[in-house]
Amino acid sequence: MSVIQRWMDFFLDAGIPDETAATYATNFSNNRMEMSMLTDLSKDYLKELDITLLGDIILILKHAKKVAEKQTQDRVLGDKDQVSFGYFKHNIKFLLGKDQV
């Protein structure tokens, strides 16, 4: 999926109309914005990206917060799974002998 398409999906999911979402997605792509920057977004940054309608700013900031929280949750759960697997693997090594795992 292209960078512009990812941003397009983001804006559409935020409730931005199609044509406007395409413009915003292009602006974000041209400014090398990344999904990891969502927590840094502010009203001022959005205005610098030519997003000036207050309703759109509010929708985008709310959606950015939601997406960023989901990213954090996924990372935490992913780390938890890795820790659990590491613990499981350690116990298997102990039970079977280190050379068998």
Buried (B, 14 or more C-beta within 10 A) or exposed (E): EEBBEBBBEBBBEBBBEEEBBBBBBBBBBEEEBEBEBBEEBEBEBBEEBEBEEEEBBBBBBEBBEEBBEEBEEEEEEEEEEEEEEEEEEEEEEEEEEEEEE
